[in-house]
Amino acid sequence: MLFILLITSAISLVTARHDTRKIVNEIEVERNKASQIKNHHTNLVIEKATLTSRSRIERLAIQKLKMKYPKREDIVLLPPPPARAKQ
């Protein structure tokens, strides 16, 4: 009887250690995934800042779209619309 309890206890211990190692490995895999996602997010933030920079947009507008700044005499200021009467 004591021998059966000893074997059962040993098997339980081995199973518990195996499960623990398995869980620790899974945690490490998930931490690596989280780190990769964080790095990817950082790269996307940098890329967004680069693509939306004012100087880049102005350069593309001038080079690719052939846009230019208007001359002072080409600027027309419109008067504000008349105020509406509240009903």
C-alpha distances in whole Angstrom, upper triangle without the diagonal:
4,5,5,6,9,10,11,12,14,16,17,18,20,21,23,25,26,27,29,31,32,33,35,36,37,39,41,42,43,45,47,48,49,51,53,54,55,57,58,60,61,63,64,66,68,69,70,72,73,74,76,78,81,83,81,82,86,86,84,87,90,89,87,89,92,92,94,95,98,101,102,105,102,100,101,100,100,101,98,98,100,98,97,98,95,95
4,5,5,6,9,10,10,12,14,15,16,18,20,21,23,24,26,27,29,30,31,33,35,36,37,39,41,42,43,45,47,48,49,51,52,53,55,57,58,59,61,63,64,66,67,68,70,72,73,74,76,80,81,79,80,84,84,83,85,88,87,86,88,91,91,93,93,96,99,101,103,101,99,100,99,99,100,97,97,99,97,96,97,95,95
4,5,5,6,9,10,11,12,14,15,17,18,20,21,23,24,26,27,28,30,32,33,35,36,38,39,41,42,44,45,46,48,50,51,52,54,56,57,58,60,61,63,65,66,67,69,70,72,73,75,79,80,78,79,83,83,82,84,87,86,84,86,89,89,91,92,95,98,100,103,100,98,99,98,98,99,97,97,99,97,96,98,95,95
4,5,5,6,8,10,11,12,14,15,16,18,20,21,22,24,26,27,28,30,32,33,34,36,37,39,40,42,43,45,46,48,49,51,52,54,55,57,58,60,61,63,64,65,67,69,70,71,73,77,78,76,77,81,81,80,82,85,84,82,84,87,87,90,90,93,97,98,101,98,96,97,96,96,97,94,94,96,94,94,95,92,92
4,6,5,6,9,10,10,12,14,15,16,18,20,21,22,24,25,27,28,30,31,32,34,36,37,39,40,42,43,45,46,47,49,51,52,53,55,57,58,59,61,62,64,65,67,68,69,71,75,76,75,76,79,79,78,81,83,83,81,83,86,86,88,89,91,95,96,99,96,94,95,94,94,95,92,92,94,92,91,93,90,90
4,5,5,6,9,10,10,12,14,15,17,18,20,21,23,24,26,27,29,30,31,33,35,36,37,39,41,42,43,45,47,48,49,51,52,54,56,57,58,60,61,63,64,66,67,69,70,74,75,74,75,78,78,77,80,82,81,80,82,85,85,87,88,91,94,95,98,96,94,95,94,94,95,92,92,94,92,92,93,91,91
4,5,5,6,9,10,11,12,14,15,16,18,20,21,22,24,26,27,28,30,32,33,35,36,38,39,40,42,44,45,46,48,49,51,52,54,55,57,59,60,61,63,65,66,67,69,73,74,72,73,77,77,75,78,81,80,78,80,83,83,85,86,89,92,94,97,94,92,94,93,93,94,91,91,93,92,91,92,90,90
4,5,5,6,9,10,10,12,14,15,16,18,20,21,22,24,26,27,28,30,31,33,34,36,37,39,40,42,43,45,46,48,49,51,52,54,55,57,58,59,61,63,64,65,67,71,72,70,71,75,75,74,76,79,78,76,78,81,81,84,84,87,90,92,94,92,90,91,90,90,91,88,88,90,89,88,89,87,87
4,5,5,6,9,10,10,12,14,15,16,18,20,21,22,24,26,27,29,30,31,33,35,36,37,39,41,42,43,45,46,47,49,51,52,53,55,57,58,60,61,62,64,66,69,71,69,70,74,74,72,75,78,77,76,77,80,80,82,83,86,89,90,93,91,89,90,89,89,90,87,87,89,87,87,88,85,86
4,5,5,6,9,10,11,12,14,15,17,18,20,21,23,24,26,27,29,30,32,33,35,36,37,39,41,42,44,45,46,48,50,51,52,54,55,57,59,60,61,63,64,68,69,68,69,72,72,71,74,77,75,74,76,79,79,81,82,85,88,89,92,90,88,89,88,88,90,87,87,89,88,87,89,86,87
4,5,5,6,9,10,10,12,14,15,16,18,20,21,22,24,26,27,29,30,32,33,34,36,38,39,40,42,43,45,47,48,49,51,53,54,55,57,58,59,61,63,67,68,66,67,71,71,69,72,75,74,72,74,77,77,79,80,83,86,88,91,88,86,87,87,87,88,85,85,88,86,85,87,84,85
4,6,5,6,9,10,10,12,14,15,16,18,20,21,22,24,26,27,28,30,31,33,34,36,37,39,40,42,43,45,46,48,49,51,52,53,55,57,58,59,61,65,66,64,65,69,69,68,70,73,72,71,72,76,76,78,78,81,84,86,89,86,84,85,84,84,85,83,83,85,83,83,84,81,82
4,5,5,6,9,10,10,12,14,15,16,18,20,21,23,24,26,27,29,30,31,33,35,36,37,39,41,42,43,45,46,48,49,51,52,54,55,57,58,60,63,65,63,64,68,68,67,69,72,71,70,72,75,75,77,77,80,83,85,88,85,83,84,83,84,85,82,82,85,83,83,84,81,82
4,5,5,6,9,10,11,12,14,15,17,18,20,21,23,24,26,27,29,30,32,33,35,36,38,39,41,42,44,45,47,48,49,51,53,54,55,57,59,62,63,62,63,66,66,65,68,70,69,68,70,73,73,75,76,79,82,84,86,84,82,84,83,83,84,82,82,84,83,83,84,82,82
4,6,5,6,9,10,10,12,14,15,16,18,20,21,22,24,26,27,28,30,32,33,34,36,37,39,41,42,43,45,47,48,49,51,53,53,55,57,61,62,60,61,65,65,63,66,69,68,66,68,71,71,73,74,77,80,82,85,82,80,81,81,81,82,79,80,82,80,80,81,79,79
4,5,5,6,9,10,10,12,14,15,16,18,20,21,22,24,26,27,28,30,31,33,35,36,37,39,41,42,43,45,46,47,49,51,52,53,55,59,60,58,60,63,63,62,65,67,66,65,67,70,70,72,72,76,79,80,83,80,78,80,79,79,80,77,77,80,78,78,79,77,77
4,5,5,6,9,10,10,12,14,15,17,18,20,21,23,24,26,27,29,30,31,33,35,36,37,39,41,42,44,45,46,48,49,51,52,54,58,59,57,58,62,62,61,63,66,65,64,66,69,69,71,71,75,78,79,82,80,78,79,78,78,79,77,78,80,78,78,80,77,78
4,5,5,6,9,10,11,12,14,15,17,18,20,21,23,24,26,27,29,30,32,33,35,36,38,39,41,42,43,45,47,48,49,51,53,56,58,56,57,60,60,59,62,64,63,62,64,67,67,69,70,73,76,78,81,78,76,78,77,77,79,76,77,79,78,77,79,77,77
4,6,5,6,9,10,10,12,14,15,16,18,20,21,22,24,26,27,28,30,31,33,35,36,37,39,41,42,43,45,47,47,49,51,55,56,54,55,59,59,57,60,63,62,60,62,65,65,67,68,71,74,76,78,76,74,75,75,75,76,73,74,76,74,74,76,73,74
4,5,5,6,9,10,11,12,14,15,16,18,20,21,22,24,26,27,29,30,31,33,35,36,37,39,40,42,43,45,46,48,49,53,54,53,54,57,57,56,59,62,61,60,61,64,64,66,67,70,73,74,77,75,73,74,73,73,75,72,73,75,73,73,75,72,73
4,5,5,6,9,10,11,12,14,15,17,18,20,21,23,24,26,27,29,30,32,33,35,36,38,39,41,42,44,45,46,48,52,53,51,53,56,56,55,57,60,59,58,60,63,63,65,66,69,72,73,76,74,72,74,73,73,74,72,73,75,74,74,76,73,74
4,5,5,6,9,10,11,12,14,15,17,18,20,21,23,24,26,27,29,30,32,33,35,36,37,39,41,42,43,45,47,50,52,50,51,54,54,53,56,58,57,56,58,61,61,63,64,67,70,72,75,72,70,72,71,71,73,70,71,73,72,72,74,71,72
4,5,5,6,9,10,10,12,14,15,16,18,20,21,22,24,26,27,28,30,31,33,35,36,37,39,41,42,43,45,48,50,48,49,53,53,52,54,57,56,55,56,60,59,61,62,65,68,70,72,70,68,69,69,69,70,68,68,70,69,69,71,68,69
4,5,5,6,9,10,11,12,14,15,16,18,20,21,23,24,26,27,29,30,31,33,35,36,38,39,40,42,43,47,48,47,48,52,51,51,53,56,55,54,56,59,59,60,61,64,67,68,71,69,67,69,68,68,70,67,68,70,69,69,71,69,70
4,5,5,6,9,10,11,12,14,15,17,18,20,21,23,24,26,27,29,30,32,33,35,36,38,39,41,42,46,47,45,47,50,50,49,51,54,53,52,54,57,57,59,60,63,66,67,70,68,66,68,67,68,69,67,68,70,69,69,71,69,70
4,5,5,6,9,10,11,12,14,15,17,18,20,21,22,24,26,27,29,30,31,33,35,36,37,39,41,44,46,44,45,48,48,47,50,52,51,50,52,55,55,57,58,61,64,66,68,66,64,66,65,65,66,64,65,67,66,66,68,66,67
4,5,5,6,9,10,10,12,14,15,16,18,20,21,22,24,25,27,29,30,31,33,35,36,37,39,42,44,42,43,47,47,46,48,51,50,49,51,54,54,56,56,59,62,64,67,64,62,64,63,63,65,62,63,65,64,64,66,64,65
4,5,5,6,9,10,10,12,14,15,16,18,20,21,23,24,26,27,28,30,32,33,34,36,38,41,42,41,42,46,45,44,47,50,49,48,50,53,53,54,55,58,61,63,66,63,62,63,63,63,65,62,63,66,65,65,67,65,66
4,5,5,6,9,10,11,12,14,15,17,18,20,21,23,24,26,27,29,30,32,33,34,36,40,41,39,40,44,44,42,45,48,47,46,47,51,51,53,54,57,60,61,64,62,60,62,61,62,63,61,62,65,64,64,66,64,65
4,5,5,6,9,10,10,12,14,15,16,18,20,21,22,24,25,27,29,30,31,33,34,38,39,38,39,42,42,41,44,46,46,44,46,49,49,51,52,55,58,59,62,60,58,59,59,59,60,58,59,62,60,60,63,61,62
4,5,5,6,9,10,10,12,14,15,16,18,20,21,23,24,25,27,29,30,31,33,37,38,36,38,41,41,40,43,45,45,44,45,48,48,50,50,54,57,58,61,59,57,58,58,58,60,57,58,61,60,60,62,60,62
4,5,5,6,9,10,11,12,14,15,17,18,20,21,22,24,26,27,28,30,32,35,36,35,36,39,39,38,41,44,43,42,44,47,47,48,49,52,55,57,60,58,56,58,57,58,60,58,59,61,60,61,63,61,63
4,5,5,6,9,10,10,12,14,15,16,18,20,21,22,24,26,27,28,30,34,35,33,34,38,38,36,39,42,41,40,41,44,44,46,47,50,54,55,58,56,54,56,55,56,57,55,56,59,58,58,60,59,60
4,5,5,6,9,10,10,12,14,15,16,18,20,21,23,24,25,27,29,32,34,32,33,36,37,36,38,41,40,39,41,44,43,45,46,49,52,53,56,54,52,54,53,53,55,53,54,56,55,56,58,56,57
4,5,5,6,9,10,11,12,14,15,17,18,20,21,23,24,26,27,31,32,30,32,35,35,34,37,40,39,38,40,43,43,44,45,48,51,52,55,53,51,53,53,53,55,53,54,57,56,57,59,57,59
4,5,5,6,9,10,11,12,14,15,16,18,20,21,22,24,26,29,30,28,30,33,33,32,35,37,36,35,37,40,40,42,43,46,49,51,54,52,50,52,52,52,54,52,53,56,56,56,59,57,59
4,5,5,6,9,10,10,12,14,15,16,18,20,21,22,24,28,29,27,28,32,32,31,33,36,35,34,36,39,39,41,41,44,48,49,52,49,48,49,49,49,51,49,50,53,52,53,55,54,55
4,5,5,6,9,10,11,12,14,15,17,18,20,21,23,26,28,26,27,31,31,30,33,35,35,34,36,39,38,40,40,43,46,48,51,48,47,48,48,48,50,48,49,52,51,52,54,53,54
4,5,5,6,9,10,11,12,14,15,17,18,20,21,25,26,24,26,29,29,28,31,34,33,32,34,37,37,38,39,42,45,47,50,47,46,48,47,48,50,49,50,53,52,53,56,54,56
4,5,5,6,9,10,10,12,14,15,16,18,20,24,25,23,24,27,27,26,29,31,31,30,31,34,34,36,37,40,43,45,48,46,44,46,46,47,48,47,48,51,51,51,54,53,54
4,5,5,6,9,10,10,12,14,15,16,18,22,23,22,23,26,26,26,28,31,30,29,31,34,33,35,35,39,42,43,46,44,42,44,43,44,46,44,45,48,47,48,50,49,51
4,5,5,6,9,10,11,12,14,15,17,20,22,20,22,25,25,25,27,30,29,29,31,33,33,34,34,38,40,42,45,43,41,43,43,44,45,44,45,48,48,49,51,50,52
4,5,5,6,9,10,10,12,14,15,19,20,18,20,23,23,22,25,27,27,26,28,31,30,32,33,36,39,41,44,42,40,42,42,43,45,44,45,49,48,49,52,51,53
4,5,5,6,9,10,10,12,14,18,19,17,18,21,22,21,23,26,25,24,26,29,28,30,31,34,37,39,42,39,38,40,40,40,42,41,42,45,45,46,49,48,50
4,5,5,6,9,10,11,12,16,17,16,17,20,21,20,23,25,25,25,26,29,28,29,30,33,36,37,40,38,36,38,38,39,40,39,40,43,43,44,47,46,48
4,5,5,6,9,10,11,14,15,14,16,19,19,19,21,24,23,23,25,27,27,28,28,32,35,36,39,37,36,38,38,39,41,40,41,45,44,46,49,48,50
4,5,5,6,8,10,14,14,12,14,17,17,16,19,21,21,20,22,25,24,26,27,30,33,35,38,36,34,37,37,38,40,39,41,44,44,45,48,48,50
4,5,5,6,8,12,14,12,12,16,16,16,18,20,21,20,21,24,23,24,25,28,31,33,36,33,32,34,34,35,37,36,37,40,40,41,45,44,46
4,6,5,6,10,11,10,11,14,15,15,17,20,20,20,21,23,22,23,24,27,30,31,34,32,31,33,32,34,36,35,37,40,40,41,44,44,46
4,6,5,9,9,8,10,13,13,13,15,17,17,18,19,21,21,22,22,26,29,30,33,31,30,33,33,35,37,36,38,41,42,43,46,46,48
4,6,9,10,7,8,11,11,11,13,16,15,15,16,19,18,20,21,24,27,29,32,30,29,31,31,33,35,34,36,40,40,41,45,44,47
4,6,9,7,7,10,12,11,12,15,16,16,16,19,17,19,19,22,25,27,30,27,26,28,28,30,32,31,33,36,37,38,41,41,43
4,6,5,6,9,10,11,12,14,16,16,17,19,17,18,18,21,24,25,28,27,25,28,28,29,32,31,33,37,37,39,42,42,45
4,5,5,6,9,10,10,12,14,15,15,16,15,15,14,18,20,22,25,23,22,24,24,26,29,28,31,34,35,37,40,40,43
4,6,5,6,9,10,11,12,14,15,15,14,14,14,17,20,22,25,23,22,25,26,28,31,31,33,37,38,40,43,44,46
4,5,5,6,9,10,10,11,13,14,13,14,15,19,22,24,27,25,24,27,28,30,33,32,35,38,39,41,44,45,47
4,5,5,6,9,10,10,11,12,11,12,13,17,20,22,24,22,21,24,25,27,29,29,31,35,36,38,41,42,44
4,6,5,6,9,10,10,10,9,9,10,13,16,19,21,19,19,22,23,25,28,28,30,34,35,37,41,42,44
4,5,5,6,8,9,10,9,10,12,15,18,21,23,21,21,24,26,28,31,32,34,38,39,41,45,46,48
4,5,5,5,7,9,9,11,13,17,20,22,25,22,22,25,27,28,32,32,34,38,39,41,44,45,47
4,6,6,5,6,5,8,10,13,16,19,21,19,19,21,23,25,28,29,31,34,36,38,41,42,44
4,6,6,5,5,6,9,12,15,18,20,18,18,21,23,26,29,30,32,36,38,40,43,45,47
4,6,6,8,9,13,16,18,22,23,21,22,25,27,29,33,34,36,39,41,43,47,48,50
4,6,8,11,14,17,20,23,25,22,23,26,28,29,33,34,35,39,41,42,46,47,49
4,5,9,12,15,18,21,22,19,20,22,25,26,30,30,32,36,37,39,43,44,46
4,7,10,12,15,19,20,17,18,21,24,26,29,30,32,36,38,40,43,45,47
4,7,9,12,16,17,14,15,18,20,22,26,27,29,32,35,36,40,41,44
4,6,9,12,14,12,13,16,18,21,24,26,28,32,34,36,40,41,44
4,7,9,12,10,10,14,16,18,22,23,26,29,32,34,38,39,42
4,6,8,6,7,10,13,16,19,21,24,27,30,32,36,38,41
4,5,5,7,11,13,17,20,22,25,28,31,34,37,39,42
4,5,6,9,11,15,17,20,23,26,29,32,35,37,40
4,6,8,11,14,17,20,23,25,28,31,35,37,40
4,6,10,13,16,19,21,24,27,30,33,36,39
4,7,10,13,16,18,21,24,27,30,33,36
4,6,10,13,15,18,21,24,27,30,32
4,7,9,12,15,18,21,24,27,30
4,6,9,12,15,17,21,23,26
4,6,9,12,15,18,21,24
4,6,9,12,15,17,20
4,6,9,12,15,18
4,6,9,12,15
4,7,9,12
4,6,9
4,6
4
